[in-house]
Amino acid sequence: MAASESAASGSAASEPAASEATAPEPAAEEKVLLPAGLDLLWGRRGQGKRGPRPGLSADAIVDAAIRLADAEGLEGVSMARVAAELGFTTMSLYRYVTSKEELLQLMWNGSADGAEGLVLEGDGWRARLRMWAIVQRDMIDLHPWISQMPMAAPPVAPNSLVFVELGLATMDGTPLADPDKLRFIGMIASYTLSEARMANDALRAARDAAAAAGDDGEPAPLWTFDALLRELADEATYPRLYRIAWTPPGDGGSAGPPSEREEFLFGIDRILDGIQAFMDRAGPAEQAGPADSAPR
């Protein structure tokens, strides 16, 4: 998925271990017809009858759409808006992109430009897989509209597959079977997207409330989950929730409740704990990394 600034030693894109089985080459056969959008991304779309317009390209269209989405969210993206941004007519865009749905696919792939050059830091599978999750989260926060994208099918655009491949590579040398590695990648990606969606929805709500208040009015208070629990959960009916709501945060009187980022990383670390427990049941790793302990 994401293109993010990361550089250092311990690349997740290292060559597979020699002990791992090599998948057999598929038999040569006629290429299948890909859905619209994917055919363009994978270079399987034939040339149209009309030639290209000078100064216009699919890449330019995607870049303009991403700029609009970064500024205004997905609701700010339409073929007409993108055309106006580029100084062309709406119809001229259809020489390159057949629909808004196709444009969304291209934007998803474009948001992860540079994934092929990503280097994940860390010694051992756990540190690198943790970094993989952080990179994905940072990318979504950089382009919050990703959390608004329809997800009718798993993303299989070129940059998405590059990022998934990097995630799989973090678990090279572990006793995990390849299908289990892919399941864990999906689990982390789903959790990361869900947490990012909630955080970015809260930010959007705060901006909308401030805009609705205008210069003279006071924005309505934004309720946190903890504040709502303290307001609504009485001790007799909800004793456990009441105790959670009114217990001072942190250990030994810390400054305040954990930040959203800290909560996100807590969840990632617990998923990684589960992967380690799963591997412990599966057997010893053939090539365990030197620092596969959990960050606490």
Short mmCIF file of the C-alpha atoms (twelve columns), coordinates in Angstrom:
data_MODEL
# 
_entry.id   MODEL 
# 
loop_
_atom_site.group_PDB 
_atom_site.id 
_atom_site.type_symbol 
_atom_site.label_atom_id 
_atom_site.label_alt_id 
_atom_site.label_comp_id 
_atom_site.label_asym_id 
_atom_site.label_seq_id 
_atom_site.Cartn_x 
_atom_site.Cartn_y 
_atom_site.Cartn_z 
_atom_site.pdbx_PDB_model_num 
ATOM 1   C CA . MET A 1   0.000   0.000   0.000   1 
ATOM 2   C CA . ALA A 2   1.898   2.975   1.110   1 
ATOM 3   C CA . ALA A 3   4.668   5.073   -0.134  1 
ATOM 4   C CA . SER A 4   6.329   6.471   2.948   1 
ATOM 5   C CA . GLU A 5   9.700   7.781   3.901   1 
ATOM 6   C CA . SER A 6   11.700  4.866   5.350   1 
ATOM 7   C CA . ALA A 7   15.324  4.083   4.898   1 
ATOM 8   C CA . ALA A 8   17.751  1.880   6.718   1 
ATOM 9   C CA . SER A 9   19.180  -1.529  7.177   1 
ATOM 10  C CA . GLY A 10  17.180  -4.718  7.522   1 
ATOM 11  C CA . SER A 11  15.118  -4.632  4.341   1 
ATOM 12  C CA . ALA A 12  11.885  -6.615  4.247   1 
ATOM 13  C CA . ALA A 13  12.427  -7.016  0.533   1 
ATOM 14  C CA . SER A 14  15.304  -9.445  1.001   1 
ATOM 15  C CA . GLU A 15  15.593  -12.602 -1.067  1 
ATOM 16  C CA . PRO A 16  13.556  -15.572 0.214   1 
ATOM 17  C CA . ALA A 17  15.422  -18.094 2.330   1 
ATOM 18  C CA . ALA A 18  16.964  -20.939 0.389   1 
ATOM 19  C CA . SER A 19  15.017  -23.458 2.454   1 
ATOM 20  C CA . GLU A 20  11.680  -22.074 1.309   1 
ATOM 21  C CA . ALA A 21  9.953   -23.873 -1.517  1 
ATOM 22  C CA . THR A 22  9.837   -22.172 -4.873  1 
ATOM 23  C CA . ALA A 23  6.383   -21.940 -6.425  1 
ATOM 24  C CA . PRO A 24  6.080   -23.724 -9.784  1 
ATOM 25  C CA . GLU A 25  5.783   -21.587 -12.891 1 
ATOM 26  C CA . PRO A 26  2.177   -21.373 -14.132 1 
ATOM 27  C CA . ALA A 27  1.453   -22.938 -17.490 1 
ATOM 28  C CA . ALA A 28  1.443   -20.506 -20.377 1 
ATOM 29  C CA . GLU A 29  -2.082  -19.531 -21.283 1 
ATOM 30  C CA . GLU A 30  -4.026  -16.680 -22.766 1 
ATOM 31  C CA . LYS A 31  -4.282  -13.679 -20.431 1 
ATOM 32  C CA . VAL A 32  -7.706  -13.161 -18.884 1 
ATOM 33  C CA . LEU A 33  -9.699  -9.977  -19.418 1 
ATOM 34  C CA . LEU A 34  -9.168  -7.778  -16.371 1 
ATOM 35  C CA . PRO A 35  -11.807 -5.408  -14.953 1 
ATOM 36  C CA . ALA A 36  -11.711 -1.798  -16.097 1 
ATOM 37  C CA . GLY A 37  -9.000  0.099   -14.251 1 
ATOM 38  C CA . LEU A 38  -6.905  -2.950  -13.517 1 
ATOM 39  C CA . ASP A 39  -6.414  -3.503  -17.232 1 
ATOM 40  C CA . LEU A 40  -4.948  -0.001  -17.481 1 
ATOM 41  C CA . LEU A 41  -2.767  -0.373  -14.396 1 
ATOM 42  C CA . TRP A 42  -1.371  -3.706  -15.584 1 
ATOM 43  C CA . GLY A 43  -0.796  -2.531  -19.163 1 
ATOM 44  C CA . ARG A 44  -3.432  -4.739  -20.774 1 
ATOM 45  C CA . ARG A 45  -5.642  -2.087  -22.312 1 
ATOM 46  C CA . GLY A 46  -5.406  -1.514  -26.029 1 
ATOM 47  C CA . GLN A 47  -4.978  1.906   -27.565 1 
ATOM 48  C CA . GLY A 48  -8.138  3.944   -28.103 1 
ATOM 49  C CA . LYS A 49  -9.248  5.156   -31.496 1 
ATOM 50  C CA . ARG A 50  -8.466  8.778   -30.693 1 
ATOM 51  C CA . GLY A 51  -4.938  9.982   -30.070 1 
ATOM 52  C CA . PRO A 52  -3.741  11.573  -26.827 1 
ATOM 53  C CA . ARG A 53  -4.296  15.227  -26.013 1 
ATOM 54  C CA . PRO A 54  -1.087  17.273  -25.618 1 
ATOM 55  C CA . GLY A 55  -0.391  17.906  -21.935 1 
ATOM 56  C CA . LEU A 56  -2.894  15.312  -20.715 1 
ATOM 57  C CA . SER A 57  -2.216  11.782  -19.505 1 
ATOM 58  C CA . ALA A 58  -3.633  9.211   -17.123 1 
ATOM 59  C CA . ASP A 59  -0.864  10.053  -14.627 1 
ATOM 60  C CA . ALA A 60  -1.719  13.762  -14.746 1 
ATOM 61  C CA . ILE A 61  -5.405  12.962  -14.176 1 
ATOM 62  C CA . VAL A 62  -4.610  10.756  -11.175 1 
ATOM 63  C CA . ASP A 63  -2.250  13.329  -9.668  1 
ATOM 64  C CA . ALA A 64  -4.912  16.036  -9.951  1 
ATOM 65  C CA . ALA A 65  -7.564  13.772  -8.429  1 
ATOM 66  C CA . ILE A 66  -5.282  12.941  -5.490  1 
ATOM 67  C CA . ARG A 67  -4.627  16.643  -4.882  1 
ATOM 68  C CA . LEU A 68  -8.364  17.315  -4.779  1 
ATOM 69  C CA . ALA A 69  -9.007  14.343  -2.483  1 
ATOM 70  C CA . ASP A 70  -6.210  15.374  -0.109  1 
ATOM 71  C CA . ALA A 71  -7.732  18.859  0.139   1 
ATOM 72  C CA . GLU A 72  -11.452 18.055  0.181   1 
ATOM 73  C CA . GLY A 73  -11.961 14.314  0.629   1 
ATOM 74  C CA . LEU A 74  -13.475 11.978  -1.935  1 
ATOM 75  C CA . GLU A 75  -16.572 14.151  -2.156  1 
ATOM 76  C CA . GLY A 76  -14.398 16.774  -3.819  1 
ATOM 77  C CA . VAL A 77  -13.412 14.433  -6.646  1 
ATOM 78  C CA . SER A 78  -15.429 14.280  -9.838  1 
ATOM 79  C CA . MET A 79  -14.471 14.026  -13.478 1 
ATOM 80  C CA . ALA A 80  -15.604 17.622  -13.971 1 
ATOM 81  C CA . ARG A 81  -13.536 18.934  -11.034 1 
ATOM 82  C CA . VAL A 82  -10.441 17.057  -12.179 1 
ATOM 83  C CA . ALA A 83  -10.871 18.375  -15.721 1 
ATOM 84  C CA . ALA A 84  -11.169 21.934  -14.426 1 
ATOM 85  C CA . GLU A 85  -8.070  21.449  -12.288 1 
ATOM 86  C CA . LEU A 86  -6.124  20.449  -15.392 1 
ATOM 87  C CA . GLY A 87  -7.683  23.013  -17.721 1 
ATOM 88  C CA . PHE A 88  -9.369  20.503  -20.048 1 
ATOM 89  C CA . THR A 89  -12.946 19.566  -20.833 1 
ATOM 90  C CA . THR A 90  -14.556 16.733  -18.933 1 
ATOM 91  C CA . MET A 91  -14.984 14.672  -22.088 1 
ATOM 92  C CA . SER A 92  -11.261 14.821  -22.810 1 
ATOM 93  C CA . LEU A 93  -10.580 12.861  -19.618 1 
ATOM 94  C CA . TYR A 94  -12.584 9.892   -20.876 1 
ATOM 95  C CA . ARG A 95  -9.904  9.180   -23.463 1 
ATOM 96  C CA . TYR A 96  -7.777  8.018   -20.534 1 
ATOM 97  C CA . VAL A 97  -10.138 7.119   -17.689 1 
ATOM 98  C CA . THR A 98  -13.523 5.576   -18.436 1 
ATOM 99  C CA . SER A 99  -15.371 6.418   -15.191 1 
ATOM 100 C CA . LYS A 100 -15.025 7.776   -11.673 1 
ATOM 101 C CA . GLU A 101 -14.942 4.211   -10.360 1 
ATOM 102 C CA . GLU A 102 -11.914 3.543   -12.545 1 
ATOM 103 C CA . LEU A 103 -10.358 6.805   -11.385 1 
ATOM 104 C CA . LEU A 104 -10.689 5.661   -7.765  1 
ATOM 105 C CA . GLN A 105 -8.737  2.498   -8.571  1 
ATOM 106 C CA . LEU A 106 -6.005  4.563   -10.181 1 
ATOM 107 C CA . MET A 107 -5.933  6.909   -7.183  1 
ATOM 108 C CA . TRP A 108 -5.561  3.979   -4.782  1 
ATOM 109 C CA . ASN A 109 -2.573  2.753   -6.752  1 
ATOM 110 C CA . GLY A 110 -1.173  6.277   -7.113  1 
ATOM 111 C CA . SER A 111 -1.307  6.896   -3.374  1 
ATOM 112 C CA . ALA A 112 1.299   4.141   -2.955  1 
ATOM 113 C CA . ASP A 113 3.789   5.339   -5.566  1 
ATOM 114 C CA . GLY A 114 7.293   4.518   -4.348  1 
ATOM 115 C CA . ALA A 115 6.318   1.306   -2.548  1 
ATOM 116 C CA . GLU A 116 8.877   -0.616  -4.587  1 
ATOM 117 C CA . GLY A 117 11.682  1.397   -2.974  1 
ATOM 118 C CA . LEU A 118 10.463  0.978   0.605   1 
ATOM 119 C CA . VAL A 119 12.980  -0.398  3.123   1 
ATOM 120 C CA . LEU A 120 11.667  -1.673  6.452   1 
ATOM 121 C CA . GLU A 121 13.869  -1.258  9.501   1 
ATOM 122 C CA . GLY A 122 14.322  -3.759  12.295  1 
ATOM 123 C CA . ASP A 123 15.985  -6.995  13.345  1 
ATOM 124 C CA . GLY A 124 13.686  -9.971  13.133  1 
ATOM 125 C CA . TRP A 125 10.237  -10.519 11.695  1 
ATOM 126 C CA . ARG A 126 8.374   -8.736  14.477  1 
ATOM 127 C CA . ALA A 127 10.135  -5.379  14.234  1 
ATOM 128 C CA . ARG A 128 9.851   -5.326  10.456  1 
ATOM 129 C CA . LEU A 129 6.189   -6.339  10.391  1 
ATOM 130 C CA . ARG A 130 5.460   -3.687  13.006  1 
ATOM 131 C CA . MET A 131 7.162   -1.122  10.787  1 
ATOM 132 C CA . TRP A 132 5.085   -2.367  7.839   1 
ATOM 133 C CA . ALA A 133 1.905   -1.614  9.785   1 
ATOM 134 C CA . ILE A 134 3.179   1.830   10.809  1 
ATOM 135 C CA . VAL A 135 4.051   2.709   7.211   1 
ATOM 136 C CA . GLN A 136 0.560   1.718   6.117   1 
ATOM 137 C CA . ARG A 137 -1.018  3.839   8.840   1 
ATOM 138 C CA . ASP A 138 1.174   6.829   7.997   1 
ATOM 139 C CA . MET A 139 0.167   6.556   4.351   1 
ATOM 140 C CA . ILE A 140 -3.543  6.543   5.219   1 
ATOM 141 C CA . ASP A 141 -3.071  9.555   7.489   1 
ATOM 142 C CA . LEU A 142 -1.269  11.324  4.642   1 
ATOM 143 C CA . HIS A 143 -4.205  10.559  2.318   1 
ATOM 144 C CA . PRO A 144 -7.228  10.271  4.670   1 
ATOM 145 C CA . TRP A 145 -9.612  9.775   1.746   1 
ATOM 146 C CA . ILE A 146 -8.280  6.217   1.457   1 
ATOM 147 C CA . SER A 147 -10.423 5.346   4.481   1 
ATOM 148 C CA . GLN A 148 -13.476 6.504   2.479   1 
ATOM 149 C CA . MET A 149 -12.723 4.239   -0.471  1 
ATOM 150 C CA . PRO A 150 -15.241 1.496   -1.341  1 
ATOM 151 C CA . MET A 151 -13.727 -1.928  -0.671  1 
ATOM 152 C CA . ALA A 152 -15.723 -4.331  -2.811  1 
ATOM 153 C CA . ALA A 153 -12.686 -6.544  -3.454  1 
ATOM 154 C CA . PRO A 154 -9.112  -6.911  -2.188  1 
ATOM 155 C CA . PRO A 155 -6.791  -4.312  -3.740  1 
ATOM 156 C CA . VAL A 156 -4.704  -5.936  -6.469  1 
ATOM 157 C CA . ALA A 157 -3.238  -2.879  -8.174  1 
ATOM 158 C CA . PRO A 158 0.523   -3.110  -8.843  1 
ATOM 159 C CA . ASN A 159 1.597   -0.900  -5.927  1 
ATOM 160 C CA . SER A 160 -0.766  -2.714  -3.556  1 
ATOM 161 C CA . LEU A 161 0.748   -6.071  -4.464  1 
ATOM 162 C CA . VAL A 162 4.263   -4.664  -4.036  1 
ATOM 163 C CA . PHE A 163 3.346   -3.581  -0.501  1 
ATOM 164 C CA . VAL A 164 1.732   -6.927  0.327   1 
ATOM 165 C CA . GLU A 165 4.849   -8.682  -0.977  1 
ATOM 166 C CA . LEU A 166 6.975   -6.564  1.363   1 
ATOM 167 C CA . GLY A 167 4.757   -7.543  4.279   1 
ATOM 168 C CA . LEU A 168 5.046   -11.218 3.413   1 
ATOM 169 C CA . ALA A 169 8.823   -10.874 3.171   1 
ATOM 170 C CA . THR A 170 8.997   -9.702  6.810   1 
ATOM 171 C CA . MET A 171 8.008   -13.242 7.833   1 
ATOM 172 C CA . ASP A 172 10.656  -15.043 5.780   1 
ATOM 173 C CA . GLY A 173 12.443  -17.617 7.909   1 
ATOM 174 C CA . THR A 174 9.498   -18.187 10.261  1 
ATOM 175 C CA . PRO A 175 7.616   -21.505 10.511  1 
ATOM 176 C CA . LEU A 176 4.470   -19.892 9.126   1 
ATOM 177 C CA . ALA A 177 2.904   -21.366 6.015   1 
ATOM 178 C CA . ASP A 178 2.447   -18.907 3.155   1 
ATOM 179 C CA . PRO A 179 -1.386  -18.869 3.417   1 
ATOM 180 C CA . ASP A 180 -1.083  -18.026 7.143   1 
ATOM 181 C CA . LYS A 181 1.342   -15.200 6.364   1 
ATOM 182 C CA . LEU A 182 -1.220  -13.732 3.969   1 
ATOM 183 C CA . ARG A 183 -3.963  -14.073 6.583   1 
ATOM 184 C CA . PHE A 184 -1.890  -12.150 9.117   1 
ATOM 185 C CA . ILE A 185 -1.109  -9.452  6.559   1 
ATOM 186 C CA . GLY A 186 -4.845  -9.099  5.912   1 
ATOM 187 C CA . MET A 187 -5.579  -8.959  9.639   1 
ATOM 188 C CA . ILE A 188 -3.068  -6.167  10.248  1 
ATOM 189 C CA . ALA A 189 -4.194  -4.237  7.168   1 
ATOM 190 C CA . SER A 190 -7.868  -4.468  8.188   1 
ATOM 191 C CA . TYR A 191 -7.121  -3.319  11.735  1 
ATOM 192 C CA . THR A 192 -4.967  -0.450  10.501  1 
ATOM 193 C CA . LEU A 193 -7.604  0.736   8.028   1 
ATOM 194 C CA . SER A 194 -10.358 0.539   10.659  1 
ATOM 195 C CA . GLU A 195 -8.368  2.522   13.235  1 
ATOM 196 C CA . ALA A 196 -7.365  5.123   10.652  1 
ATOM 197 C CA . ARG A 197 -10.979 5.481   9.502   1 
ATOM 198 C CA . MET A 198 -12.220 6.185   13.036  1 
ATOM 199 C CA . ALA A 199 -9.432  8.666   13.731  1 
ATOM 200 C CA . ASN A 200 -9.880  10.521  10.463  1 
ATOM 201 C CA . ASP A 201 -13.676 10.545  10.797  1 
ATOM 202 C CA . ALA A 202 -13.227 12.213  14.184  1 
ATOM 203 C CA . LEU A 203 -10.958 14.852  12.630  1 
ATOM 204 C CA . ARG A 204 -13.482 15.476  9.862   1 
ATOM 205 C CA . ALA A 205 -16.247 15.860  12.429  1 
ATOM 206 C CA . ALA A 206 -14.155 18.393  14.360  1 
ATOM 207 C CA . ARG A 207 -13.488 20.424  11.220  1 
ATOM 208 C CA . ASP A 208 -17.139 20.304  10.200  1 
ATOM 209 C CA . ALA A 209 -18.242 21.453  13.658  1 
ATOM 210 C CA . ALA A 210 -15.782 24.337  13.606  1 
ATOM 211 C CA . ALA A 211 -16.904 25.364  10.119  1 
ATOM 212 C CA . ALA A 212 -20.582 25.190  11.100  1 
ATOM 213 C CA . ALA A 213 -19.990 27.425  14.101  1 
ATOM 214 C CA . GLY A 214 -18.585 30.201  11.931  1 
ATOM 215 C CA . ASP A 215 -16.701 33.174  13.296  1 
ATOM 216 C CA . ASP A 216 -19.227 34.126  15.973  1 
ATOM 217 C CA . GLY A 217 -20.582 30.805  17.210  1 
ATOM 218 C CA . GLU A 218 -19.092 28.221  19.519  1 
ATOM 219 C CA . PRO A 219 -18.626 24.751  18.022  1 
ATOM 220 C CA . ALA A 220 -20.510 21.954  19.719  1 
ATOM 221 C CA . PRO A 221 -18.310 19.934  22.081  1 
ATOM 222 C CA . LEU A 222 -16.798 16.793  20.595  1 
ATOM 223 C CA . TRP A 223 -17.554 13.882  22.844  1 
ATOM 224 C CA . THR A 224 -14.852 11.307  23.465  1 
ATOM 225 C CA . PHE A 225 -15.737 7.726   24.305  1 
ATOM 226 C CA . ASP A 226 -14.461 8.156   27.867  1 
ATOM 227 C CA . ALA A 227 -16.485 11.324  28.361  1 
ATOM 228 C CA . LEU A 228 -19.642 9.670   27.053  1 
ATOM 229 C CA . LEU A 229 -19.138 6.720   29.397  1 
ATOM 230 C CA . ARG A 230 -18.811 9.065   32.371  1 
ATOM 231 C CA . GLU A 231 -21.982 10.844  31.296  1 
ATOM 232 C CA . LEU A 232 -24.112 7.772   30.539  1 
ATOM 233 C CA . ALA A 233 -22.828 4.689   32.397  1 
ATOM 234 C CA . ASP A 234 -24.180 4.636   35.951  1 
ATOM 235 C CA . GLU A 235 -22.433 2.418   38.471  1 
ATOM 236 C CA . ALA A 236 -25.440 0.237   39.313  1 
ATOM 237 C CA . THR A 237 -26.277 -0.743  35.722  1 
ATOM 238 C CA . TYR A 238 -22.801 -0.782  34.187  1 
ATOM 239 C CA . PRO A 239 -20.370 -1.400  37.052  1 
ATOM 240 C CA . ARG A 240 -17.446 -2.487  34.885  1 
ATOM 241 C CA . LEU A 241 -17.804 0.313   32.355  1 
ATOM 242 C CA . TYR A 242 -18.272 2.783   35.212  1 
ATOM 243 C CA . ARG A 243 -15.038 1.582   36.810  1 
ATOM 244 C CA . ILE A 244 -13.189 1.930   33.492  1 
ATOM 245 C CA . ALA A 245 -14.624 5.412   32.885  1 
ATOM 246 C CA . TRP A 246 -13.679 6.792   36.282  1 
ATOM 247 C CA . THR A 247 -10.337 5.065   36.842  1 
ATOM 248 C CA . PRO A 248 -7.474  7.551   36.430  1 
ATOM 249 C CA . PRO A 249 -5.591  6.835   33.204  1 
ATOM 250 C CA . GLY A 250 -2.128  5.329   33.053  1 
ATOM 251 C CA . ASP A 251 0.031   3.608   35.590  1 
ATOM 252 C CA . GLY A 252 0.923   5.548   38.682  1 
ATOM 253 C CA . GLY A 253 -0.770  8.761   37.663  1 
ATOM 254 C CA . SER A 254 0.461   9.424   34.137  1 
ATOM 255 C CA . ALA A 255 -0.256  12.747  32.487  1 
ATOM 256 C CA . GLY A 256 -3.412  11.606  30.723  1 
ATOM 257 C CA . PRO A 257 -5.120  8.949   28.653  1 
ATOM 258 C CA . PRO A 258 -3.135  7.277   25.873  1 
ATOM 259 C CA . SER A 259 -3.084  9.069   22.553  1 
ATOM 260 C CA . GLU A 260 -4.824  7.640   19.514  1 
ATOM 261 C CA . ARG A 261 -1.389  6.684   18.147  1 
ATOM 262 C CA . GLU A 262 -0.507  4.830   21.333  1 
ATOM 263 C CA . GLU A 263 -3.815  2.977   21.235  1 
ATOM 264 C CA . PHE A 264 -3.174  2.000   17.604  1 
ATOM 265 C CA . LEU A 265 0.304   0.668   18.418  1 
ATOM 266 C CA . PHE A 266 -1.069  -1.211  21.439  1 
ATOM 267 C CA . GLY A 267 -3.418  -3.056  19.088  1 
ATOM 268 C CA . ILE A 268 -0.633  -3.797  16.596  1 
ATOM 269 C CA . ASP A 269 1.572   -5.193  19.363  1 
ATOM 270 C CA . ARG A 270 -1.207  -7.464  20.583  1 
ATOM 271 C CA . ILE A 271 -1.743  -8.796  17.050  1 
ATOM 272 C CA . LEU A 272 1.985   -9.469  16.867  1 
ATOM 273 C CA . ASP A 273 1.750   -11.272 20.219  1 
ATOM 274 C CA . GLY A 274 -0.892  -13.497 18.666  1 
ATOM 275 C CA . ILE A 275 1.283   -14.230 15.629  1 
ATOM 276 C CA . GLN A 276 4.175   -15.167 17.945  1 
ATOM 277 C CA . ALA A 277 1.900   -17.485 19.942  1 
ATOM 278 C CA . PHE A 278 0.689   -19.075 16.707  1 
ATOM 279 C CA . MET A 279 4.290   -19.650 15.611  1 
ATOM 280 C CA . ASP A 280 5.232   -21.094 19.005  1 
ATOM 281 C CA . ARG A 281 2.564   -23.740 18.514  1 
ATOM 282 C CA . ALA A 282 3.737   -24.387 14.957  1 
ATOM 283 C CA . GLY A 283 7.350   -25.127 15.947  1 
ATOM 284 C CA . PRO A 284 10.743  -23.418 16.058  1 
ATOM 285 C CA . ALA A 285 11.650  -21.044 13.268  1 
ATOM 286 C CA . GLU A 286 14.271  -22.250 10.850  1 
ATOM 287 C CA . GLN A 287 15.948  -18.855 10.726  1 
ATOM 288 C CA . ALA A 288 14.754  -16.862 13.710  1 
ATOM 289 C CA . GLY A 289 15.841  -13.243 13.864  1 
ATOM 290 C CA . PRO A 290 18.042  -12.021 16.733  1 
ATOM 291 C CA . ALA A 291 15.486  -9.586  18.133  1 
ATOM 292 C CA . ASP A 292 12.012  -11.024 17.771  1 
ATOM 293 C CA . SER A 293 10.803  -9.895  21.171  1 
ATOM 294 C CA . ALA A 294 7.825   -7.575  21.495  1 
ATOM 295 C CA . PRO A 295 8.307   -3.869  22.045  1 
ATOM 296 C CA . ARG A 296 6.582   -3.113  25.328  1 
# 
